[in-house]
Amino acid sequence: MDRAALAAVPALDTLRLEPLGEAHRDALRAACAEDAAIWPIYSVSYDPAHFDESFAALLANPARVAFAILSHGGLVGMTAYLGIDPARATLEIGNSYIVPAQRGTGLNGRLKRLMIGHAFACGARRVEFRVDVRNQRSQAAVRKAGGILEGVMRQKRITWTGHVRDTALFSILAGEWR
């Protein structure tokens, strides 16, 4: 499982993932500002007051392969591979945000299938999702993509608001992938 291969996600119809970079800053800032109410259930905020600091930290994090999500050529969100562990052939999909207008359209399902399939094609044997237990919409999306709930990690993370978060851990194994 190599990072360069993971960064080269193939396009799927009108859906494309592009390595996230400075060129995406302004469009992503505007996209993230479309749903200010969502950020309190994320571990990191990309709301207008925190966007630049969070974006810079994301780009500087060598443990993540971050992407801009493009649909029909326009930026509609972000996502990333994180916790990449080649020795164990595992990784996590997270740091995901999709603009409100694209939620419920099937885009997230196509995105997750694309990323999961690509991770397995690159040699992953296990793909994980770690979701705040308060985020029912994300948990439902992970289940729909085939994720199996393994349990809840109690008080796993302290979020940007100071909330001590319980985290639902989901996984999909290569042998389970359809």
RODO-2510 file (C-alpha; in nm, 4 decimals, decimal comma):
residues 178
     n   res          X          Y          Z
     1     m     0,0000     0,0000     0,0000
     2     d     0,1855     0,3061    -0,1135
     3     r     0,0818     0,6690    -0,0678
     4     a     0,1424     0,7627    -0,4318
     5     a    -0,0918     0,4885    -0,5495
     6     l    -0,3547     0,5901    -0,2924
     7     a    -0,3377     0,9520    -0,4159
     8     a    -0,4232     0,8446    -0,7715
     9     v    -0,7935     0,7643    -0,7293
    10     p    -0,9586     0,6942    -1,0649
    11     a    -1,2573     0,9065    -1,1687
    12     l    -1,6073     0,7588    -1,1552
    13     d    -1,8504     0,9071    -1,4085
    14     t    -1,8828     1,2761    -1,3045
    15     l    -1,7091     1,2215    -0,9682
    16     r    -1,3402     1,2977    -0,9357
    17     l    -1,0993     1,3219    -0,6432
    18     e    -0,8091     1,5609    -0,6778
    19     p    -0,5217     1,5841    -0,4292
    20     l    -0,6147     1,8740    -0,2022
    21     g    -0,3935     2,1788    -0,2360
    22     e    -0,3748     2,5551    -0,2038
    23     a    -0,5653     2,5956    -0,5311
    24     h    -0,8744     2,4550    -0,3541
    25     r    -0,8599     2,6870    -0,0496
    26     d    -1,1142     2,9511    -0,1543
    27     a    -1,3687     2,7127    -0,3051
    28     l    -1,3462     2,4781    -0,0052
    29     r    -1,3761     2,7696     0,2386
    30     a    -1,7009     2,8721     0,0659
    31     a    -1,8259     2,5107     0,0598
    32     c    -1,7562     2,4589     0,4303
    33     a    -1,9305     2,7867     0,5173
    34     e    -2,2549     2,6512     0,3666
    35     d    -2,3272     2,4466     0,6806
    36     a    -2,1982     2,6241     0,9906
    37     a    -2,4298     2,4155     1,2116
    38     i    -2,2493     2,0885     1,1301
    39     w    -1,9038     2,1716     1,2663
    40     p    -1,9743     2,1120     1,6386
    41     i    -2,0072     1,7359     1,5686
    42     y    -1,6741     1,7252     1,3844
    43     s    -1,3487     1,6835     1,5732
    44     v    -1,1965     1,9766     1,3790
    45     s    -1,3864     2,2824     1,2571
    46     y    -1,3701     2,4198     0,9045
    47     d    -1,6241     2,6935     0,9802
    48     p    -1,5265     3,0466     0,8682
    49     a    -1,3583     3,1333     1,1998
    50     h    -1,1376     2,8212     1,1941
    51     f    -1,1076     2,7376     0,8255
    52     d    -0,7624     2,8718     0,7398
    53     e    -0,5932     2,7179     1,0447
    54     s    -0,7636     2,3811     0,9923
    55     f    -0,6955     2,3794     0,6178
    56     a    -0,3255     2,4590     0,6696
    57     a    -0,2974     2,1806     0,9313
    58     l    -0,4647     1,9324     0,6960
    59     l    -0,2269     2,0144     0,4106
    60     a     0,0743     1,9938     0,6430
    61     n    -0,0225     1,6545     0,7881
    62     p     0,2008     1,3892     0,6269
    63     a    -0,0154     1,1089     0,7705
    64     r    -0,3106     1,2035     0,5473
    65     v    -0,3819     1,1848     0,1759
    66     a    -0,6466     1,4563     0,1408
    67     f    -0,8706     1,5183    -0,1596
    68     a    -1,1002     1,7820    -0,3012
    69     i    -1,4253     1,6174    -0,4129
    70     l    -1,5301     1,7375    -0,7583
    71     s    -1,8658     1,6641    -0,9164
    72     h    -1,9445     1,7854    -1,2668
    73     g    -1,6196     1,9852    -1,2404
    74     g    -1,7182     2,1842    -0,9308
    75     l    -1,5814     2,1437    -0,5794
    76     v    -1,8440     1,9892    -0,3499
    77     g    -1,6358     1,8867    -0,0480
    78     m    -1,3289     1,7127     0,0871
    79     t    -1,2263     1,3708     0,2156
    80     a    -0,9072     1,1860     0,3059
    81     y    -0,7301     0,8593     0,3635
    82     l    -0,5797     0,8734     0,7118
    83     g    -0,4117     0,6434     0,9587
    84     i    -0,2384     0,4744     0,6664
    85     d    -0,0460     0,1749     0,8019
    86     p     0,1269    -0,0167     0,5205
    87     a     0,2719    -0,2782     0,7578
    88     r    -0,0777    -0,3758     0,8716
    89     a    -0,2418    -0,2933     0,5356
    90     t    -0,5033    -0,0742     0,7035
    91     l    -0,6282     0,2787     0,6617
    92     e    -0,9194     0,4996     0,7577
    93     i    -1,1460     0,7095     0,5397
    94     g    -1,2455     1,0326     0,7088
    95     n    -1,2113     1,4089     0,7272
    96     s    -1,5113     1,4073     0,4937
    97     y    -1,7483     1,6942     0,4260
    98     i    -2,0017     1,7287     0,1445
    99     v    -2,1978     2,0473     0,0738
   100     p    -2,5638     2,0345     0,1818
   101     a    -2,6991     2,0476    -0,1763
   102     q    -2,5210     1,7186    -0,2585
   103     r    -2,6367     1,5262     0,0484
   104     g    -2,9037     1,2687    -0,0241
   105     t    -2,8207     1,2615    -0,3966
   106     g    -2,6192     0,9383    -0,3922
   107     l    -2,2886     1,1245    -0,4282
   108     n    -2,1601     1,0136    -0,0868
   109     g    -2,2344     0,6472    -0,1608
   110     r    -2,0520     0,6685    -0,4943
   111     l    -1,7636     0,8487    -0,3215
   112     k    -1,7323     0,5871    -0,0463
   113     r    -1,7494     0,2957    -0,2937
   114     l    -1,4827     0,4631    -0,5082
   115     m    -1,2488     0,5220    -0,2134
   116     i    -1,3028     0,1798    -0,0548
   117     g    -1,2526    -0,0039    -0,3852
   118     h    -0,9408     0,1985    -0,4604
   119     a    -0,7961     0,1295    -0,1129
   120     f    -0,8434    -0,2443    -0,1619
   121     a    -0,6973    -0,2253    -0,5145
   122     c    -0,3910    -0,0574    -0,3595
   123     g    -0,3387    -0,3467    -0,1180
   124     a    -0,5410    -0,2522     0,1902
   125     r    -0,6936    -0,5468     0,3740
   126     r    -0,8987    -0,3348     0,6147
   127     v    -1,0703     0,0039     0,5769
   128     e    -1,1932     0,1813     0,8891
   129     f    -1,4355     0,4638     0,9607
   130     r    -1,4381     0,6461     1,2955
   131     v    -1,7559     0,8445     1,3498
   132     d    -1,8748     1,0648     1,6353
   133     v    -2,1647     0,8760     1,7948
   134     r    -2,3721     1,1964     1,7663
   135     n    -2,3360     1,1920     1,3866
   136     q    -2,6212     0,9606     1,2913
   137     r    -2,6154     1,0638     0,9225
   138     s    -2,2511     0,9581     0,8812
   139     q    -2,3082     0,6318     1,0677
   140     a    -2,5995     0,5491     0,8373
   141     a    -2,3860     0,6273     0,5301
   142     v    -2,1039     0,4003     0,6512
   143     r    -2,3483     0,1155     0,7187
   144     k    -2,5002     0,1622     0,3728
   145     a    -2,1508     0,1374     0,2205
   146     g    -2,1006    -0,1980     0,3964
   147     g    -1,9294    -0,0897     0,7182
   148     i    -1,9690    -0,3201     1,0176
   149     l    -1,9902    -0,1573     1,3600
   150     e    -1,7181    -0,3083     1,5777
   151     g    -1,7966    -0,1046     1,8851
   152     v    -1,7805     0,2336     2,0498
   153     m    -1,4529     0,3714     2,1792
   154     r    -1,5543     0,5670     2,4855
   155     q    -1,4100     0,9141     2,5379
   156     k    -1,1751     0,8548     2,2428
   157     r    -1,1197     1,2136     2,1356
   158     i    -1,1516     1,5702     2,2569
   159     t    -1,3012     1,7831     1,9807
   160     w    -1,2297     2,1453     1,8940
   161     t    -1,5267     2,2496     2,1134
   162     g    -1,3855     2,0641     2,4161
   163     h    -1,6506     1,7908     2,3863
   164     v    -1,5189     1,4512     2,4950
   165     r    -1,6289     1,2348     2,2057
   166     d    -1,7341     0,8720     2,1955
   167     t    -1,6340     0,7254     1,8591
   168     a    -1,8141     0,4495     1,6698
   169     l    -1,5610     0,2257     1,4937
   170     f    -1,6692     0,0636     1,1667
   171     s    -1,4661    -0,1526     0,9294
   172     i    -1,4838    -0,3287     0,5978
   173     l    -1,2446    -0,6137     0,5189
   174     a    -1,1138    -0,6847     0,1700
   175     g    -1,2814    -1,0269     0,1693
   176     e    -1,6177    -0,8670     0,2467
   177     w    -1,5992    -0,6078    -0,0289
   178     r    -1,8482    -0,6595    -0,3067
***
